[in-house]
Amino acid sequence: MPEGPELHLAERYVNAVCGGLVFAGGVERSAVSKCPAVPFSSAAYRISAAARGKEVRLTLAPLGAGAPLALVFRFGMSGSFRLCAAADAPRHAHLRFLTRERPPRALCFVDVRRFGRWQLGGAWQPGRGPCVLGEYQAFRENVLKNLADKAFDRPICEALLNQKYFNGIGNYLRAEILYRLKIPPFEKARTVLEALKHQEQDPSLTLSKKLKLKRENPDLLELCHTVPMEVVKMGEKGYDPEYSGDSTAFKNWLQCYSMPGMRSLRDSKGRTIWFQGEPGPMAPKGGKTRKKRAQVKADPEAPTPKESSLSWTRLVLPRGRSWPHSYTMLQLSSSSDFAPGHHTHLETASQGSGEPPKAN
């Protein structure tokens, strides 16, 4: 799910690819979208973007007469912007802004799962606090002056997802931040944050030494800024959705979220939190922790067992045979050795084909 860093990278992407383009005409909405139509049309206009927390605002500014129009986007589970040839717009492009050139290109809001939203007007969503990335000092003050709020009666892992105070923090960021500070995710939020109000540095220290201490010993609120900034810096060469499938750098950056050896629990909202060590005193009663197992890669030079004719992970049962569950957790390692691994779909098929089944 896109979080603060991804929205800020989307801002950079739009401003980079649209900076020299002139757009023209109306704004096209897909037939299946339930978001509002955009009542805007201009013979020539430009597009710029600004991000705040988990929102991006696009401004459509006419080059001649006419008033500008702003739209605020929230990306949901899978939203992104993409510039492409208008004739090759992605299937799930739910909003399209066409360039004046011929043939035209289109800046598309692409959202496969359709949880993303846009609203007319430039106002940020009410109730969202200062952005952890772009408004750090205001964000910090907003948290520390409101610790009496009942939101901080919750476990720290749940408070971190409250956009009234932590605008831009999402599921993977909360796990990484708490892991670095070795804070149990189900410790009471107020207990964790109250101590930050009374932090004082030795007044005799020079400014450079104070800054060095902050870098070497950041507190939770500082990490709410610096950890997302690390993700933004990984995308400094440009947020390019066309190549977002290559997430090697991001996966290498993760230390906790969904990593082997880490434990997980569901919080009171049903969202999974990853952590190491004990969950903390406010862990849900009866909640069972799960531990992520490392996936062992098969040796490419290992001989294939003659006893087994299965060489794919999508297992096909002979016609007429049944299985007690639609899905099971299997990973084929040898003819007689199965270990826990990824989801494997079981289907029925005719016997003796000897060929891997086609993926659905």
N, C-alpha and C positions, 0 to 999 in steps of 0.2 A: 504494500500500500504506500503510495507516495506520501512522504513526510516533508517537514520544512526544507531540508536540503534539496529535495527533488523539485519543489515548487520554485525555489530560488534559481536552480539550474534551468528550469523552464523559462523563467524571466530572461536569463542570459541568452538562451537559445533564440527566443522570439526577437529580442533586440538585435542579435547578431545577424540573423537571416533576413529580417524585415527592414533593417536600417536603410537600405538603398532602394527598396521597392515601393512602387506606387500601386495602390489597390483601387478598384473601381466597381461600381454597381452595388447591388444589394448583398445581404448576407444570407447564405443558403443554409437552411436547417433540414436535417434528415426527417423523413416521414415518420419514423418510429420514436423520435425524441419527444419527451414530455416536458422539456424545458421550454421557456417562452420564446416566441419568435422575436427576431431582432429588427425593430422598425427603423432601419438605417439604410440610406442609399446615397451615393455621392459619385460624381464623375471622376474624382481623384481624391484619395485620402491615404494617410499613413497609419501604421499600427505601431504602438509601443507597449511595453509591459512593465509592471512593477509587482513585486511579491511581498507578502507580509504573512508570516506564519505559514498556515496551510491554505493560503489563498493567493491567486494571481489576478491582477486587474489588467485588462486590455483596454487601451484608449484608442478609439477610431477618430482621427483628427482630419477633417476636410482641408484640402489645400486652398480652396476658395471659400465662397460663402457657405454658411451652414454651421450648426453647432456640433461640437464633438459629442461622442457617445462613449460611455464606459461600461464594461461588463466585468463582473467579478466571478471568477471560476473557482470551484472546489473540485479536486480531481477524483474523489471517491477512491475506488480500489485500483483503477487502471487508467486514469486520464493522462493525456500528454498532448503536446502540440507537434505537428509535423508539417513541413513545407514540401510539397511534391507537385508534379504535373497535375493539373485539374482533371485530366482524363484518367489519371491513375490514382485517384483519391482512394484511400483505404475503405473497406466495406463499412467499418464502424466509425467513419468520420461523421460526427453528428452536427458539426457547424463548419462552414467553409467560407473563407474570405478570399475572393478572387483578385488576382493582380490584373493590371491594365494591359500587360504585354500580350502578344499573340505568338504562339498559343499561350493561354494563361496558366499560371501556377495557382496553387491554393494553399493557404495556411489553414490546416484542419485541426479541429479539436477532436482527437481520437479517443474513444472510450469503449473498449470491448465489453466490459461488464455493466456499463450504463448506470453506475452509481454516482458518477460525476454530475455536477450541476453548474449552471450559470444563472446570474441574476442581472437585471438591467440596473444601471446606475453605478456610480463609483464607490458607494459606501461599503466599507468592510463589514462583515457579519457582526451584528451587535453581540456583546458578551465575550468576544475574544479579547484576550489581554495583549500586551505588547509582545512583539516578535522576539523570540530568543536569539535570532540571528542579527536582525537589523536594529533592534531597540534594546540592547542588552541592559543598560543601566536602568531604564524604565521598567523592564521585565523584573530585574532583581528587586527594585523598590516595591513593585506591585505585590510580589510574593511576601516579602518580609513585613510589610505593614498590614497584611491581611491574615496573619497566621491564626487569628481567632476564628476565622471562617470555618464552618463545619466541614468544608472540603478537605481540611487538613486533619480531620478525625479519621480519615481513610488511610489504608496502607500507602506507603510512599509510591509503590508501583502503580497504584490507581490514581493518586494525586497527580502524578507526572503526565497523565493523559488528559487532565482537565485543561481544556484550551482557554479557560478564563484566566489561568495563571501560567500555563506552559504552552503557549501558542507556537506550534511547530514541532513539538515532541510527539512521537508516535511509538509504536510497539518495539521496533528494533532499537531505536535510540534509548528508550528507557532501560532496556536490558544492558546495553553497552555502558551507559552512565553508571548504573548501580554496580555493575560488575567491577568497573575500574576502582571504585571506592570501597568495594567489599561491604556494601550495605545490604542487609537482608531485604528482599523486596516487600515483605509483609511486616516491616517495622512501621510504627505509626509515623505518618508524615510530619506531624508537628514536632515529635521528638527529634527527628532528623534535622529539621530546619531551624528549630528554636535556637540551637547553639550558634548558628550563623549570625544572629543579631548581636551577639556579644563578643564577636571576634575583634581583637585589637592587636595591632602590630606595634612593636617597639618603636617609639617616636625617634629614637636615636639612630635608626637605620637610614641609610641613604636611599634615595628613590630607586636606584638600580638594584639594590639588595632587596627592597620590598617587592619589586617586580619579579626578581629571581625566585623569591619564596613563593609568590603566587603561581609561577609557572611550575615549580617543583611540587607544590602542595595545593592543587586547586580544590575548591569546595564543590558541592553538588551543583549550585547555581552557575558557577563558572563553567563546569563541564556541560551544562545545558546549552552553553554557547559554543564552546570550543570543539566538542565532539561533532555537532552538526557541521561546523566549519570545516572539519577534516573531510567530510563527505563532499562538501561543495568544492574544496580544493582538488579533489580527485577528478572533478569534471571541469576543471578550468579551461581545457582545450575546447570545450563546447558540449552542451547537452544535445546529443544526436539520437533521437528515438529510433532511427533506422538501424542503429547498431547497439541498442540497449540490451539485446539478447546476450552480448558478451559481458558478463558481470564478474569476470575473474578478479579484477582489482578490488571490487567491492567485497566479494567473498573472502579474499585474502585479508581485507581490513577488519572484518568481523572477528571479535574475540569471544563473544558469548552467545549472541542470538542464533538459535538453532544449530549450535556447534556441537560436535561430538564431545561427550564427557559432561556436558551441562545438563542440569535438571530443569524440569518445567512443571508448572502448575497453572490452573485456570483461576483468574481472579473472579470477583463477584459478578462481573459483567460477561464472563465467559471467554475473556481474552487470555491467550497464553503468555505467561511471563517466563523467560529463561533466566537461570541464575546458577550460582555455584555455592555449595555449602548449605546452611540451614535457611529455611524460608522466612523465619521470623515469627513473632508472637501472634500476629493477626492472620496467619495462614488459615484458609478455609478449613473448617472441621470436616474430617472425612475425605479431604482432598488427597488424591494419590499422586505423588511426584513420579515423573517419568524421566529416565536418563537417556540422552541421545547416544546411540552406539555408533562407533566409527564404522564406516563402510569399507570393507577390505577389497581393494581392486584385484581382479583376477590377473594372474601371471600370464602375459601374452604368449610366453614360450612354453607354458605347461602343456603336456600332451592332453588331447581330448579323450576322456574315458570311452572305451569302446562299448561299455555296458549301457551307456545312455545315448539315445538318439535325440535328446532335447538339447538344443543349443540356443534357445531364445527364452526370454523371461515371460512372454505372454503364453501361458500354458493352455493347450487345447485338449479337452477331454474327448474320448471317443463318443460317437453318437449313442444316445441311450443311457449313458452313464450320468450320474448326478454327483453334486458336491454339496456338503451341508451349508456352505457359506458362499456368497457371491464373490467375496474378496478374501484373500488370506495374505499373510506376510511370509514371502518365500524368496530365497535367493539361491539359484542353482550354483553349487560349487563343485559337485562331483556326482557320480551316479548314485551314491548312497548317502551323501552328506548335504543336508539343507540347513541353512542358518538364517536367522532373522534378517530381513532386508527391506526392499521396497514393495509397494503394493503390486500384486500380480493379478491380472484379470483372468478368470477361468471361463472358457467357452466350450461348446460342444462342436465337434467336427467329425468328418469321416476319418477312418483309420488309414494308416499307411501312406499318408501323403509325403512324409519326409521333408516337407518344406515349412519354414517358419510362417505362421499366419500373418495376414496383413493387419497393421495397426488400425484401430478405429479412429 
